[in-house]
Amino acid sequence: MEKTFFIRKSATGDEVCAPAYDRFQRIEKLNLLVDSGWVIKSFKCDANEEYFILEKADQ
């Protein structure tokens, strides 16, 4: 199973803006996910978004 975990996400143009994330709170939540068995598969970063792709074995 895969999950996209956003640290920073921005909307452009006419899109509704994504909520502003507190990066420190997001990292704390990411740490909790890793502690519960999720594995960081990759990190993506571009001009508008920063996010991790997390993976966990199907149960």
Contacts in CASP RR format, 6 or more apart in sequence:
PFRMAT RR
TARGET T0000
AUTHOR 0000-0000-0000
METHOD contacts of the structure
MODEL  1
MEKTFFIRKSATGDEVCAPAYDRFQRIEKLNLLVDSGWVIKSFKCDANEE
YFILEKADQ
1 55 0 8 1.000
1 56 0 8 1.000
1 57 0 8 1.000
1 58 0 8 1.000
2 41 0 8 1.000
2 53 0 8 1.000
2 54 0 8 1.000
2 55 0 8 1.000
3 33 0 8 1.000
3 38 0 8 1.000
3 53 0 8 1.000
3 54 0 8 1.000
3 55 0 8 1.000
3 56 0 8 1.000
4 51 0 8 1.000
4 52 0 8 1.000
4 53 0 8 1.000
4 54 0 8 1.000
5 26 0 8 1.000
5 29 0 8 1.000
5 30 0 8 1.000
5 33 0 8 1.000
5 51 0 8 1.000
5 52 0 8 1.000
5 53 0 8 1.000
5 54 0 8 1.000
6 18 0 8 1.000
6 21 0 8 1.000
6 26 0 8 1.000
6 49 0 8 1.000
6 50 0 8 1.000
6 51 0 8 1.000
7 21 0 8 1.000
7 23 0 8 1.000
7 26 0 8 1.000
7 27 0 8 1.000
7 30 0 8 1.000
7 50 0 8 1.000
7 51 0 8 1.000
7 52 0 8 1.000
8 21 0 8 1.000
8 23 0 8 1.000
8 49 0 8 1.000
8 50 0 8 1.000
8 51 0 8 1.000
9 18 0 8 1.000
9 21 0 8 1.000
9 48 0 8 1.000
9 49 0 8 1.000
9 50 0 8 1.000
9 51 0 8 1.000
10 17 0 8 1.000
10 18 0 8 1.000
10 48 0 8 1.000
10 49 0 8 1.000
11 17 0 8 1.000
11 18 0 8 1.000
11 48 0 8 1.000
12 48 0 8 1.000
30 52 0 8 1.000
33 54 0 8 1.000
34 40 0 8 1.000
34 54 0 8 1.000
37 56 0 8 1.000
38 54 0 8 1.000
38 55 0 8 1.000
38 56 0 8 1.000
39 54 0 8 1.000
39 55 0 8 1.000
39 56 0 8 1.000
40 52 0 8 1.000
40 53 0 8 1.000
40 54 0 8 1.000
41 52 0 8 1.000
41 53 0 8 1.000
41 54 0 8 1.000
41 55 0 8 1.000
42 52 0 8 1.000
42 53 0 8 1.000
43 50 0 8 1.000
43 51 0 8 1.000
43 52 0 8 1.000
43 53 0 8 1.000
44 50 0 8 1.000
44 51 0 8 1.000
44 52 0 8 1.000
44 53 0 8 1.000
END
